[in-house]
Every structure is written in structure tokens, then in C-alpha cells.
Amino acid sequence: MSAKEIVLGVTGSIGAYKAADLVRRLREQGCGVTCVMTKEAQQFVAPLTLQAVSERKIYTDLFSLEDPHIVHTQLADQAGLVLIAPATANVLGKLANGLADDLLTCIVLATKAPVLIAPAMNVHMYHHPATQQNVKRLRQMGYKFIGPTVGPLACGYDAVGHLAEIEEIAQLALRLVRPSHAASQVAAAPMIKRSVAPARRVLKHSPRRKR
């Protein structure tokens, strides 16, 4: 496990295809990156793509018969930063209201690590009062934001809602990521040597009956 562990949440925005480049840039800076994808994100980028660039298992489901651990708490504990890029209006609404109905939102609610959010959506969705209220609430909770910026959107507008530049997201993530709690625990754990007492043969004597 790297000393700088980032959990990258990828949600269902067209900007999801840029996640592979983001993973590559973070790894070049010595970060370990574990990707968590929503089912909508998988419509834009294949899990196999992110698995190849991260060289790690991709997590897509809250429950798995293949993993004996409680996945969302395991990932929440090992994260030095939870980065959501791109973040849709839907995930902003869930997090602002404390909803946790999939793996990514459960991780965010369970982690003690900083959370960095990079929104990307239609300009009107971003400016909607509900979205703006959710962003305000999340900022008050201590979540960090980068973007969105003005740029070409999938809907045809050239307006705010464009995912921030990947290099800028990566640089801010590197400033925010903390040493992994799980990694530091492993590093700090002392080696305990226990002397093993030789096995003793215990004989149980049953009292003799008087005749």
C-alpha cells in the first residue's frame, strides 16, 4: 500500500472518460489509486480501462460475495483522500443530504479523509438552486471543490459545467492527500515477539472410589 492512497470516485458524467488520465497523473506522483465507479459511470468508461491504468481492482458494487471484507469501510479507512471526478448533480445531492445508497456514497460518509469534488454537468443543472444549495452545504461541511470551469459541454453549450483540467485536479489532490491511515498503522505497528511456553501434558486424575 502506498503512503499516499487516493480513492477515486467516478460518476456518470461524460467527463468520466478523463478518469484514466487522472489516474495516470496521480500514480506518476507516487500515489496509489483505487477506483470506485457508479453504474452510470460504466456507461462512459469501461472498468477494465481503469483497472489497467491503476493496476488495481475496480470496485463497482456495495456488496460482493468475492470479498470477505466490508468494502466501504475498508476503502474509507485506507484513503488519504477521497476524490470524486467527475461528480454529477445526483451525487452532490446525495452527499449534501447524507444519503448513502451505493458504494461511493457509503465510502464518503464513512471516511475521515479529506474529500475533493470536481463537478461536471449541464450549465442549467449546475445553476439550479437545488444544486447551488447542495454545493453550499457541502462546502460548509468541509468538502473541497475544484471547478466546474467554462468550456464546451456535451449538450452543445460553451458554458460553466466543464470538468476542471485534469492537471489542476491532480495538483490539488496532491496537496490535500494525507498519509494513509491504514498504511501508517502498518508502519507504526511494533513487532511483537511472544515466547511460546513448552507444551505441558496435563493429566487429569479422577478421585479413587472408596470400596
FENQUI-V998752 format. One record per residue. N is the residue number from 0. RES is the residue in one letter. SS is DSSP state (2 for helix, 1 for strand, 0 for the rest). OMEGA is omega in degrees with one decimal (999 if undefined). D_LAST is the distance of its C-alpha to the last C-alpha in Angstrom with 2 decimals. Layout:
n: [N N]
res: [RES RES]
ss: [SS SS]
omega: [OMEGA OMEGA]
d_last: [D_LAST D_LAST]
This chain:
n: [0 1 2 3 4 5 6 7 8 9 10 11 12 13 14 15 16 17 18 19 20 21 22 23 24 25 26 27 28 29 30 31 32 33 34 35 36 37 38 39 40 41 42 43 44 45 46 47 48 49 50 51 52 53 54 55 56 57 58 59 60 61 62 63 64 65 66 67 68 69 70 71 72 73 74 75 76 77 78 79 80 81 82 83 84 85 86 87 88 89 90 91 92 93 94 95 96 97 98 99 100 101 102 103 104 105 106 107 108 109 110 111 112 113 114 115 116 117 118 119 120 121 122 123 124 125 126 127 128 129 130 131 132 133 134 135 136 137 138 139 140 141 142 143 144 145 146 147 148 149 150 151 152 153 154 155 156 157 158 159 160 161 162 163 164 165 166 167 168 169 170 171 172 173 174 175 176 177 178 179 180 181 182 183 184 185 186 187 188 189 190 191 192 193 194 195 196 197 198 199 200 201 202 203 204 205 206 207 208 209 210]
res: [M S A K E I V L G V T G S I G A Y K A A D L V R R L R E Q G C G V T C V M T K E A Q Q F V A P L T L Q A V S E R K I Y T D L F S L E D P H I V H T Q L A D Q A G L V L I A P A T A N V L G K L A N G L A D D L L T C I V L A T K A P V L I A P A M N V H M Y H H P A T Q Q N V K R L R Q M G Y K F I G P T V G P L A C G Y D A V G H L A E I E E I A Q L A L R L V R P S H A A S Q V A A A P M I K R S V A P A R R V L K H S P R R K R]
ss: [0 0 0 0 1 1 1 1 1 1 0 0 0 2 2 2 2 2 2 2 2 2 2 2 2 2 2 2 0 0 0 1 1 1 1 1 1 0 0 0 2 2 2 0 0 0 2 2 2 2 2 2 2 2 0 0 0 0 1 0 0 0 0 0 0 0 0 0 0 0 2 2 2 2 2 2 2 2 0 0 1 1 1 1 1 1 1 0 2 2 2 2 2 2 2 2 0 0 0 0 0 0 2 2 2 2 2 2 2 2 0 0 0 1 1 1 1 1 1 0 0 0 2 2 2 2 2 0 2 2 2 2 2 2 2 2 2 2 2 2 0 0 0 1 1 0 0 0 1 1 1 1 0 0 0 0 0 1 1 1 1 1 0 0 0 2 2 2 2 2 2 2 2 2 2 2 0 0 0 0 2 2 2 2 2 2 2 2 0 0 0 0 0 0 0 0 0 0 0 0 0 0 0 0 0 0 0 0 0 0 0]
omega: [179.5 175.9 178.1 -176.8 178.9 170.2 -178.9 175.5 -178.9 -178.0 -167.2 173.1 179.2 178.8 -179.8 -178.4 179.6 -177.3 -179.2 178.3 178.1 177.7 -178.9 -177.8 178.8 179.7 177.2 179.1 174.3 179.8 167.1 -175.3 174.6 -175.2 174.6 -175.4 170.5 -179.7 178.1 179.4 -178.3 174.1 -176.6 -180.0 -177.8 176.1 -179.6 178.7 -179.2 176.0 -178.6 -176.0 179.3 -175.3 178.1 175.2 176.5 -179.0 -177.7 -174.1 178.2 -178.4 179.8 176.0 -177.2 -176.9 -177.9 -177.0 170.0 -164.9 -173.1 178.0 177.5 179.9 178.3 -178.2 -175.7 -175.0 168.0 176.1 169.1 -177.9 177.5 -176.3 -2.6 177.4 -179.1 174.7 -179.6 -178.2 175.5 179.4 178.8 -175.9 -179.6 -178.1 174.5 179.5 -178.7 -175.8 174.7 -174.2 -175.8 -178.1 175.3 178.3 -177.4 180.0 -176.1 -172.6 171.9 -179.1 172.8 178.5 178.4 -175.0 177.0 -176.9 173.6 -177.4 175.2 -176.5 -178.6 175.2 -178.9 -177.7 179.2 -178.8 179.7 179.2 179.1 176.9 178.8 177.8 179.1 -179.0 -180.0 175.8 178.7 177.3 179.0 178.0 179.4 180.0 168.6 -175.7 4.0 -179.0 175.0 -179.6 -179.9 179.6 -178.1 -178.8 177.2 178.1 168.3 -168.5 178.1 -175.7 -179.0 176.7 177.0 -179.1 -175.9 179.9 -179.6 176.6 -178.1 -178.4 178.3 177.5 -180.0 178.2 -175.0 -172.6 178.6 172.4 -176.5 178.7 -178.8 -179.6 179.9 177.4 179.1 -177.6 -175.0 -175.5 -179.3 174.9 -178.2 177.6 179.3 174.6 -177.4 179.8 178.5 -178.2 178.3 179.4 -178.3 178.6 179.3 -180.0 175.0 -177.6 179.3 176.3 175.4 179.6 999]
d_last: [70.75 74.09 74.45 76.99 75.45 77.65 76.66 79.87 80.12 82.80 84.03 86.50 89.86 92.40 91.86 88.41 90.01 90.60 86.88 86.74 89.36 87.54 84.30 86.24 87.90 84.68 82.94 85.91 85.19 81.58 79.90 77.10 78.06 75.77 77.75 76.80 79.13 79.67 80.32 83.99 84.31 83.30 86.50 88.53 86.58 83.99 80.53 80.86 83.85 81.94 78.95 81.29 82.95 79.79 77.58 74.78 73.20 75.24 73.47 74.86 72.06 69.81 66.92 65.93 63.10 63.92 63.19 59.67 61.10 62.77 66.21 68.33 66.18 65.79 69.56 70.25 68.07 69.52 73.14 75.40 78.03 78.27 81.75 83.06 86.18 87.81 86.65 87.94 88.85 85.80 83.29 85.13 84.75 81.03 80.30 82.55 80.62 77.11 76.61 74.14 74.16 74.19 72.82 75.73 75.84 72.07 72.37 75.20 73.32 70.17 71.83 72.53 75.17 78.92 80.45 83.91 85.74 88.82 90.25 92.46 93.99 97.21 99.48 99.49 95.71 95.46 97.99 96.43 95.46 91.84 91.51 93.22 90.91 87.88 89.20 89.85 86.34 84.74 86.86 85.70 82.11 82.89 83.39 86.13 88.91 91.36 94.19 95.24 98.63 101.96 102.34 102.75 100.27 99.23 100.92 104.28 104.70 105.30 103.54 100.49 97.21 97.26 94.12 94.61 95.39 92.38 93.17 93.33 90.01 88.39 89.86 88.68 85.20 85.00 85.90 83.29 80.28 77.52 75.03 72.33 69.40 66.97 68.64 68.62 64.94 64.24 66.58 65.18 61.51 60.08 58.13 54.55 52.58 48.89 46.76 43.82 40.66 39.02 36.24 32.85 29.79 27.12 23.58 21.17 17.68 15.05 12.31 9.02 6.23 3.75 0.00]
